[in-house]
Amino acid sequence: MEVVERAFSEFLRHPNDVVAELAERDVLLRRRNAPALRLSRADHHADRWEAFEATARLLRNLAVHSPEALNTALTEAFAWVEFLPGRARYRFAEELTRTLLAAASVDLYASVAQLVREWKATAEIYADPELARQLTEPLETTGETVAVPPG
């Protein structure tokens, strides 16, 4: 769906004109010194949510019934997955599909973006063998030993 940008002040001066545009597209309201606001019709949002939830369910079923196919799809969708060791790839797929379903259930998606960013950072570490070695070796330090967290 196309998005048209308008100044927030334009919306304040001519709200009916801006609202009329919602029949065809979403409207992004730019604001000074603040994040933009996105206006959309509730039925358009509901359609997007329904599509997202269906996609999340499909991917979750693929993860359960055909993990190899999902692994291949993830590697094609996120090239950096190639740097993750085998078991980590499956953990990423598992966490991603569970998080997608959970996000759809509450209609909040920041957790999906955060998960992808964190796994990409992990892949970047594995992509640099020297960095990966440094981060997996015991640290030379004084003081008490810190236990490895569970999980």
Secondary structure, DSSP 8 states (H G I E B T S, - for coil): --EEEEEHHHHHH-HHHHHHGGGTSEEEEEETTEEEEEE--HHHHHHHHHHHHHHHHHHHHHHHH-HHHHHHHHHHH-GGGGGS-HHHHHHHHHHHHHHHHHHHHHT--HHHHHHHHHHHHHHHHHHSHHHHHHHHS-----S--------
